[in-house]
Amino acid sequence: MRTPLLALAAGAVPGPLLTPEPERAPAPADVPNRGVVDPNLADVARGAGDLDWVALAGYTALVLLALALTAVAVTTLWWMLYAWRSKGTLESTGFSRDPHPPRNTFTLLVPGRHEEEVMGRTLDTLATQTHPHVQIIAIVGHDDPGTEAVCRAAAERHPDRIEVVVDDSVPKNKPKALNRALPYATGDVVGVFDAEDEVHPDLLRHIDSRFTETGALVVQGGVQLMNFHTSWWALRNVLEYYFWFRSRLHFHAGARFIPLGGNTVFIRREALIRNDGWDADCLAEDCELGVRLSSQGAEVAVAYSPQYVTREETPGSLASLYKQRTRWNQGFLQVLRKGEWRALPTRSQRAFARYLLAMPFLQAATGLLIPLSVCLILFAKVPTAVALLTFVPLAPTLVTVAVEVAGLDEFGRLYGAKVRARDYVRLILGTIPFQVFLALAAIRAVVRETRGERGWEKTEHTGAHRTAESAPLPDLAAETAVVRKAAA
């Protein structure tokens, strides 16, 4: 036998070097007292260290935004369609065809501040009411000689119906003006109107009949903005009022929790006196009074008939609408914080009240999440499940837009207004911008309330609803005296 050295010397080719085989690690099943370990758990553990928490927070925000938008869209859609559940429901939302004979006396409060352009005609229109027992109190500020002159001239034209009360409170706001005039009210029922309102001459006869038919403590009549041709946002504002007074308030009355409207609302005088009138510190005095009376179990009746609605105009500019919506939202927050709604008898009513009054918070939170979600969609890789969830609010939103289109068509037919093709286009294209606008107003309301800024931001009026295309009410002043005499 050759030795290795002899083999090398003879020219033999050496074999490959062998690497020692490492010692085999024991199989998972071989580990004593540990059981069987899943090898995939190691990969999960390594992935947890690489988790992008910023992306996870963004995905969570997207999901929460989608759920919030869906909840708001579905409830809003249900409230919008409430009056159209059936033919009987729709008919019950209006006034009776044949009103009962008058049984109550009325006092109408009309506050005005720097409203000399519109208030004179409003007072003249109210003075033509065919109801036999009407007292009208025009309320003006001590520092507003222009409006005071217009009101005193109207009182001279209608000395049997119109009185003037001067509000000397500082700083001024609408609830203070109303409280200033309340001691002078002599009617069984006190109604509130705004300085620019167009009121049907027969309205009070139907309101009186509604009190008789229902035995209610409060009757809320309809209010309708008219100048939808003015701008894209005026169009949406008009439809807001249409669905609010046509349907939503009827739902709230049925739920026995209702934020009252700012005008064309009528309350038993004894109830107002018992409650010390309106809350002078609240920016939504109508909502606050409605919540307070609802918490006391008051019966509220709502009636909307296109023939008898009070006609108004949208704010004159987008900035004015922004301030108005801020004031309303901030007033809702004040009412929520005040807590009168906690006296509601049932848990469902309290939950509903909390949701309705907290709507500005929901809108503000939505407004803050919208830019975040857009950035995530544009610049982040969103998981498929999250992306699909973001489209969930689209379904009720599309249905809502379709309902608004149908509502605009019905509005045109009811009020004899021509709705053009471009109005439908503006309605559809303005959906998202208007929602962003509402969110911004809600954010501003939250900021103002947090800072304690509660100054009254007045909405200016120009009488835009009194144009030919808004079909103003006919002047029945010549016939009023005869009708009133017959009614008496």
C-alpha positions in Angstrom: 0.0 0.0 0.0 1.2 3.4 -1.0 1.4 6.1 1.7 0.0 9.6 0.9 3.5 11.0 0.4 4.4 8.3 -2.1 1.2 8.9 -4.0 2.0 12.6 -4.3 5.5 11.8 -5.4 4.1 9.5 -8.1 2.0 12.5 -9.5 -1.4 11.4 -8.2 -4.2 14.2 -8.1 -5.1 15.0 -4.5 -8.8 14.8 -3.5 -10.9 17.9 -2.3 -10.6 19.1 1.2 -13.5 18.2 3.5 -15.1 20.9 5.7 -16.2 19.4 9.1 -20.0 19.3 9.2 -21.4 21.6 11.8 -23.2 20.0 14.7 -27.0 19.8 13.9 -29.2 21.9 16.1 -31.9 20.0 17.8 -35.3 19.9 16.1 -38.0 22.0 17.7 -39.7 18.9 18.8 -36.4 17.8 20.4 -36.2 20.8 22.8 -37.0 19.4 26.2 -40.1 20.8 28.0 -40.7 23.5 25.3 -43.2 21.8 23.0 -43.3 22.4 19.2 -42.4 26.0 18.1 -44.0 27.4 14.9 -41.0 28.6 12.7 -43.2 31.4 11.2 -43.4 33.1 14.6 -39.8 34.2 14.2 -40.7 36.1 11.0 -43.6 37.8 12.8 -41.4 38.8 15.6 -38.8 40.3 13.2 -41.6 42.1 11.3 -43.0 43.7 14.5 -39.8 45.6 14.9 -40.2 47.0 11.5 -43.8 48.1 11.9 -44.5 51.7 10.6 -46.5 53.2 13.4 -47.0 56.5 11.4 -48.7 54.5 8.6 -50.8 52.6 11.1 -52.0 55.8 12.6 -52.8 57.1 9.2 -54.8 54.0 8.3 -56.7 54.2 11.6 -57.5 57.9 10.8 -58.8 56.9 7.4 -61.0 54.2 8.8 -62.4 56.5 11.6 -63.1 59.2 9.0 -64.9 56.7 6.8 -67.1 55.5 9.7 -67.8 59.1 10.9 -68.8 60.2 7.4 -70.9 57.1 6.9 -72.8 57.7 10.2 -73.4 61.4 9.5 -74.4 60.7 5.9 -76.9 57.9 6.8 -78.6 59.8 9.6 -78.8 63.0 7.5 -80.3 61.0 4.6 -82.9 59.5 6.9 -83.9 62.9 8.4 -84.1 64.3 4.9 -86.5 61.6 3.7 -88.6 61.4 6.9 -91.6 63.4 5.6 -91.8 61.3 2.4 -92.1 57.9 4.2 -95.7 57.7 3.0 -98.4 59.9 1.5 -100.2 60.1 4.8 -97.0 61.3 6.6 -96.4 64.0 3.9 -100.0 65.3 4.2 -99.8 65.4 8.0 -96.8 67.8 7.8 -98.9 70.6 6.4 -101.6 72.9 7.7 -105.3 72.0 7.5 -107.2 73.0 4.4 -110.0 74.6 6.5 -108.6 76.3 9.6 -110.6 76.5 12.8 -112.0 79.9 13.9 -109.5 82.1 15.8 -109.2 81.4 19.5 -105.9 83.0 20.5 -104.4 86.5 20.5 -101.0 87.0 19.0 -97.9 89.2 19.7 -95.3 89.2 17.0 -91.7 90.3 18.0 -89.6 91.7 15.1 -86.1 92.6 16.2 -84.0 94.7 13.7 -80.6 96.2 13.8 -79.4 98.3 10.9 -82.3 96.9 8.8 -83.7 100.1 7.4 -83.6 98.7 3.9 -85.9 95.8 4.5 -87.8 96.2 7.8 -90.4 98.7 6.7 -91.9 96.3 4.2 -91.8 93.4 6.6 -93.8 95.4 9.2 -96.3 96.4 6.5 -96.7 92.8 5.4 -97.3 91.6 9.0 -99.8 94.3 9.5 -101.9 92.8 6.7 -102.5 89.6 8.7 -106.1 88.5 8.4 -106.2 87.3 12.0 -108.3 89.7 14.1 -106.1 89.9 17.2 -102.5 90.8 16.4 -100.0 93.0 18.2 -96.7 93.7 16.4 -93.7 95.0 18.4 -90.7 96.3 16.4 -87.5 96.2 18.5 -84.7 98.6 17.6 -81.4 99.6 19.2 -81.0 102.9 20.9 -78.0 103.5 18.7 -79.7 102.7 15.4 -81.7 105.8 14.4 -82.1 104.7 10.8 -84.0 101.5 11.6 -85.9 103.3 14.4 -87.2 105.9 11.9 -88.4 103.2 9.5 -90.2 101.4 12.4 -91.9 104.5 13.7 -93.1 105.4 10.2 -94.6 101.9 10.0 -96.3 102.4 13.4 -97.8 105.6 12.1 -99.2 103.7 9.1 -100.6 101.0 11.3 -101.3 102.5 14.7 -103.8 99.8 15.7 -101.2 97.0 15.3 -97.5 98.2 15.4 -95.6 99.4 18.5 -91.9 100.3 18.8 -89.7 99.2 21.7 -86.2 100.5 22.1 -83.5 98.1 23.3 -80.8 99.9 25.3 -78.8 96.8 26.3 -75.0 96.6 25.7 -73.6 94.6 24.0 -76.6 93.9 21.8 -77.9 90.6 20.4 -81.1 89.0 19.3 -82.1 87.2 22.5 -81.6 90.4 24.6 -83.8 92.3 22.2 -86.6 89.7 22.4 -86.4 89.7 26.2 -86.6 93.5 26.2 -89.9 93.4 24.4 -91.5 90.4 26.2 -92.9 92.5 29.1 -94.9 94.5 26.5 -96.5 91.4 24.9 -100.2 91.0 25.5 -101.1 88.1 23.2 -101.7 84.5 24.3 -99.1 83.4 21.9 -95.8 85.1 21.1 -94.3 84.7 17.6 -90.9 85.8 16.3 -90.0 87.1 12.9 -86.8 88.5 11.3 -86.5 91.9 9.8 -86.5 90.7 6.2 -89.3 88.2 6.3 -92.1 87.9 3.7 -95.1 86.5 5.5 -98.4 85.2 4.1 -101.4 87.3 5.2 -103.3 84.1 6.3 -100.4 82.5 8.3 -101.6 83.4 11.8 -105.1 82.0 11.1 -103.5 78.6 10.3 -101.0 78.8 13.2 -104.0 79.5 15.5 -105.8 76.5 14.1 -102.7 74.3 14.6 -102.7 75.2 18.3 -106.4 74.3 18.5 -105.9 71.0 16.7 -102.9 69.7 18.6 -103.0 71.4 22.0 -99.3 72.1 21.6 -97.3 74.5 23.7 -95.2 75.5 20.6 -96.0 75.6 16.9 -93.1 75.9 14.5 -94.0 77.2 11.0 -92.0 76.8 7.8 -89.2 79.1 6.7 -87.8 79.0 3.2 -84.8 80.7 1.6 -85.7 81.7 -2.0 -82.8 83.2 -4.0 -81.2 79.9 -5.2 -80.0 81.5 -8.5 -77.6 83.9 -6.7 -74.6 81.5 -6.3 -73.6 77.9 -6.0 -73.5 78.0 -2.3 -76.9 79.9 -2.1 -78.4 77.0 -4.0 -77.2 74.5 -1.4 -78.3 76.8 1.4 -81.8 77.0 -0.1 -82.0 73.2 -0.2 -80.7 72.9 3.4 -83.7 75.0 4.5 -86.1 73.1 2.3 -85.2 69.7 3.8 -84.8 71.1 7.4 -88.3 72.6 7.6 -90.0 70.2 5.2 -88.8 67.0 6.8 -86.1 67.1 9.5 -88.0 69.2 12.1 -91.0 66.8 11.8 -88.7 64.0 12.8 -87.3 66.0 15.7 -90.8 66.8 16.9 -91.7 63.1 16.7 -88.7 62.3 18.8 -89.8 65.0 21.3 -86.4 66.7 21.1 -86.4 69.7 18.7 -84.1 72.7 18.2 -86.5 75.4 17.2 -86.1 77.6 14.2 -85.0 81.3 14.6 -88.3 82.7 13.4 -91.9 81.7 12.5 -91.9 80.0 15.8 -94.9 80.6 18.2 -94.8 79.9 21.9 -97.4 80.3 24.6 -96.6 83.5 26.5 -97.0 81.9 29.9 -94.4 79.3 29.0 -92.0 82.1 28.0 -92.6 84.0 31.2 -92.2 80.9 33.3 -88.8 80.2 31.6 -87.6 83.9 31.8 -87.7 84.2 28.0 -84.6 83.5 25.9 -81.1 82.8 27.0 -79.3 86.1 26.5 -75.9 84.5 26.5 -76.5 81.8 23.9 -75.6 82.3 20.2 -78.4 79.9 19.2 -81.2 81.2 21.4 -83.8 79.3 19.2 -82.1 76.0 19.6 -81.6 76.6 23.4 -85.2 77.4 24.0 -86.3 74.4 22.0 -84.0 72.1 24.0 -85.2 73.6 27.3 -88.9 73.2 26.5 -88.3 69.7 25.1 -86.6 68.8 28.4 -89.7 70.0 30.2 -91.9 67.7 28.1 -93.5 70.4 26.0 -95.6 69.4 23.0 -94.2 70.9 19.8 -96.2 70.9 16.6 -94.5 71.6 13.2 -96.3 72.6 10.0 -94.9 73.2 6.5 -97.1 74.3 3.6 -95.4 75.9 0.7 -98.2 78.5 0.4 -97.7 79.7 4.0 -93.9 79.5 4.5 -92.0 82.6 5.6 -89.7 83.6 2.8 -86.1 84.8 3.4 -82.9 85.3 1.6 -79.5 83.6 1.9 -76.6 85.6 3.4 -75.2 88.1 1.0 -71.7 86.6 0.8 -69.9 83.4 1.5 -68.1 85.2 4.3 -71.4 86.2 5.9 -72.7 82.6 5.6 -69.4 81.4 7.1 -70.0 83.7 10.2 -73.6 82.7 10.4 -72.8 79.0 10.4 -70.1 79.5 12.9 -72.6 81.2 15.2 -75.1 78.4 14.9 -72.5 75.7 15.5 -71.1 77.6 18.5 -74.6 78.0 19.9 -75.1 74.2 19.6 -71.9 73.7 21.6 -73.1 76.1 24.3 -76.4 74.2 24.5 -74.5 70.9 24.8 -72.4 72.2 27.6 -75.3 73.8 29.4 -76.8 70.3 29.8 -80.6 71.0 29.8 -80.9 68.0 27.6 -79.9 65.7 30.5 -83.4 66.2 31.9 -84.9 64.3 28.9 -86.8 61.3 30.3 -85.4 58.4 28.1 -81.9 57.2 27.4 -82.6 57.2 23.7 -83.6 60.9 23.8 -80.5 61.8 25.6 -78.3 59.9 23.2 -80.1 61.6 20.3 -79.7 65.0 21.9 -76.0 64.4 22.5 -75.4 63.3 18.9 -77.3 66.3 17.4 -75.7 68.9 19.6 -72.2 67.4 19.2 -72.5 67.6 15.4 -70.1 70.6 15.2 -67.5 68.5 16.9 -68.0 65.7 14.4 -67.8 68.1 11.5 -64.7 69.8 12.9 -63.0 66.4 13.4 -63.9 65.4 9.9 -62.5 68.6 8.6 -59.2 67.9 10.3 -59.0 64.3 9.0 -59.9 65.2 5.4 -56.4 66.6 4.5 -54.7 63.8 6.4 -56.6 61.2 4.4 -55.9 62.9 1.1 -52.2 63.0 1.8 -52.2 59.3 2.8 -54.0 58.3 -0.4 -51.7 60.4 -2.6 -48.3 59.6 -1.0 -48.8 56.4 1.0 -49.3 52.8 -0.1 -52.7 52.1 1.5 -53.7 48.5 2.1 -56.6 47.2 0.0 -59.0 46.8 2.9 -58.4 50.3 4.1 -58.8 51.7 0.6 -62.1 49.9 0.2 -63.4 51.2 3.6 -62.7 54.8 2.5 -65.3 54.3 -0.3 -68.1 53.2 2.1 -69.4 56.8 2.8 -69.7 57.2 -1.0 -72.9 55.2 -1.2 -75.1 57.3 1.1 -73.5 60.4 -0.2 -74.5 59.6 -3.8 -78.0 58.8 -2.6 -78.1 62.1 -0.8 -77.1 64.0 -3.9 -79.8 62.2 -5.9 -82.4 63.2 -3.3 -81.1 66.8 -3.4 -81.5 66.8 -7.2 -85.1 65.5 -6.8 -85.7 68.1 -4.0 -84.5 70.9 -6.3 -86.9 69.8 -9.0 -89.8 69.7 -6.5 -88.8 73.1 -5.0 -89.0 74.6 -8.5 -92.5 73.2 -9.1 -93.8 74.2 -5.6 -92.6 77.8 -5.8 -93.0 78.4 -9.5 -89.2 79.0 -9.9 -87.4 77.9 -13.1 -84.7 75.4 -12.4 -82.1 75.5 -15.1 -79.7 72.7 -16.2 -76.7 74.7 -14.8 -78.4 74.7 -11.4 -78.3 70.9 -11.3 -74.7 71.0 -12.4 -73.8 73.6 -9.7 -75.7 71.5 -7.1 -73.7 68.3 -7.9 -70.3 70.0 -8.3 -70.8 71.9 -5.1 -71.3 68.9 -2.9 -67.8 68.4 -1.7 -66.8 72.1 -1.5 -69.8 72.8 0.6 -69.1 70.0 3.0 -65.5 71.3 3.4 -67.0 74.7 4.0 -69.2 73.4 6.7 -66.3 71.6 8.3 -64.3 74.8 8.4 -67.1 76.7 10.0 -67.4 74.0 12.6 -63.7 74.2 13.3 -63.9 77.9 13.8 -66.9 77.5 16.1 -64.9 75.1 18.3 -61.9 77.5 18.4 -64.1 80.5 19.3 -65.9 78.6 22.0 -62.6 77.3 23.4 -61.3 80.9 23.5 -64.4 82.2 25.1 -65.2 84.4 22.1 -69.0 84.7 22.1 -69.6 88.0 20.3 -72.7 88.2 18.1 -71.8 88.2 14.4 -74.8 89.7 12.6 -76.0 88.5 9.2 -76.7 91.4 6.8 -79.8 91.4 4.6 -80.4 93.1 1.3 -83.9 91.8 0.3 -82.6 89.4 -2.5 -85.6 87.2 -2.0 -87.9 90.0 -3.0 -87.0 89.9 -6.7 -89.4 89.0 -9.4 -88.0 85.4 -9.9 -88.7 84.6 -6.2 -92.4 85.1 -6.8 -93.0 87.6 -3.9 -96.3 87.5 -2.1 -99.1 89.8 -3.5 -99.9 93.0 -1.7 -103.2 92.4 0.0 -103.2 95.5 2.1 -106.3 96.9 0.4 -108.3 93.8 1.2 -107.0 93.2 4.7 -109.4 95.6 6.5 -112.4 93.9 5.0 -111.2 90.4 5.7 -110.2 91.2 9.3 -113.6 92.7 9.9 -115.3 89.6 8.6 -113.1 87.4 10.6 -113.9 89.3 13.8 
